[in-house]
Amino acid sequence: MNNLTCDDIRQTLESGATLLDVRTTDEFNSGALPNAKNIPLSILPVLAHEHLDKDEHVFIYCRAGGRAIMAERILAGLGFNRVTNIGSMHQYQHCH
């Protein structure tokens, strides 16, 4: 996991990166980071190519970090090579 600053994330998102929340839809609807896209981990392998550009940078997060690790591995296996696991959403909730 990378120790990115809010500025690092903000700058990368402004340049076209995707912020991916891999929590369940219910968790996502209860609160998410601004401008995040939700693809629950359980359906990520099916929807990744349809909803993500494998040539664009993707930041992945979840509630505590475990699902983000699994999502990072899934995306790498699908040919996504610009994926960064930022871990827990709580680490970055203050970033706006």
C-alpha positions as CSV (number, residue, x, y, z in Angstrom):
1,M,0.0,0.0,0.0
2,N,1.2,3.5,-0.8
3,N,1.3,6.3,1.6
4,L,-0.1,9.0,-0.7
5,T,-1.0,12.5,0.4
6,C,-4.3,14.1,-0.4
7,D,-2.5,16.3,-2.9
8,D,-1.0,13.2,-4.7
9,I,-4.5,11.7,-5.0
10,R,-6.2,14.9,-6.0
11,Q,-3.6,15.6,-8.7
12,T,-3.8,12.1,-10.2
13,L,-7.7,12.2,-10.1
14,E,-7.6,15.6,-11.8
15,S,-5.5,14.1,-14.6
16,G,-8.1,11.5,-15.3
17,A,-7.6,8.7,-12.8
18,T,-10.5,6.7,-11.4
19,L,-11.2,6.3,-7.7
20,L,-12.7,2.8,-7.3
21,D,-14.6,1.8,-4.2
22,V,-14.8,-2.0,-4.0
23,R,-17.2,-2.2,-1.0
24,T,-20.7,-3.4,-1.3
25,T,-23.4,-1.2,-2.8
26,D,-25.0,-0.7,0.6
27,E,-21.7,0.4,2.1
28,F,-21.1,2.7,-0.8
29,N,-24.5,4.3,-0.5
30,S,-23.9,4.9,3.2
31,G,-20.9,7.1,2.4
32,A,-18.0,7.2,0.0
33,L,-15.1,9.3,-1.0
34,P,-16.1,12.1,-3.4
35,N,-16.4,11.1,-7.1
36,A,-15.7,7.5,-6.4
37,K,-17.0,4.8,-8.7
38,N,-18.5,1.7,-7.0
39,I,-17.8,-1.8,-8.3
40,P,-18.2,-4.3,-5.5
41,L,-15.3,-6.8,-5.2
42,S,-17.6,-9.7,-5.7
43,I,-18.5,-8.6,-9.3
44,L,-15.2,-6.7,-10.1
45,P,-13.9,-9.5,-12.4
46,V,-17.0,-9.4,-14.5
47,L,-17.4,-5.6,-14.7
48,A,-13.8,-4.3,-14.7
49,H,-13.3,-4.1,-18.5
50,E,-16.8,-2.7,-19.0
51,H,-16.4,0.2,-16.5
52,L,-12.7,0.9,-16.2
53,D,-10.0,1.8,-18.7
54,K,-7.0,-0.5,-18.2
55,D,-4.7,2.2,-19.5
56,E,-5.8,4.8,-17.0
57,H,-4.7,5.0,-13.4
58,V,-7.1,3.5,-10.9
59,F,-7.0,4.1,-7.1
60,I,-8.7,1.4,-5.1
61,Y,-10.1,1.6,-1.6
62,C,-12.5,-0.2,0.7
63,R,-13.5,0.0,4.4
64,A,-10.4,-1.4,6.0
65,G,-8.0,-2.3,3.2
66,G,-8.4,-6.1,2.8
67,R,-10.8,-6.0,-0.2
68,A,-8.6,-3.3,-1.9
69,I,-5.7,-5.8,-1.8
70,M,-7.8,-8.5,-3.4
71,A,-9.1,-6.0,-6.0
72,E,-5.6,-4.9,-6.8
73,R,-4.6,-8.5,-7.5
74,I,-7.8,-9.1,-9.6
75,L,-7.2,-6.0,-11.8
76,A,-3.5,-6.9,-12.2
77,G,-4.5,-10.4,-13.4
78,L,-6.9,-8.7,-15.9
79,G,-4.1,-6.6,-17.4
80,F,-4.6,-3.4,-15.5
81,N,-1.1,-2.1,-14.8
82,R,-1.8,1.3,-13.4
83,V,-3.5,0.3,-10.2
84,T,-2.8,1.8,-6.8
85,N,-4.3,0.4,-3.6
86,I,-4.8,3.4,-1.2
87,G,-6.3,1.1,1.4
88,S,-8.9,2.3,3.8
89,M,-11.4,5.0,3.0
90,H,-10.9,6.4,6.5
91,Q,-7.4,7.3,5.7
92,Y,-8.6,9.7,3.0
93,Q,-12.0,10.9,4.1
94,H,-10.5,14.3,4.9
95,C,-9.3,14.7,1.3
96,H,-11.6,16.9,-0.7
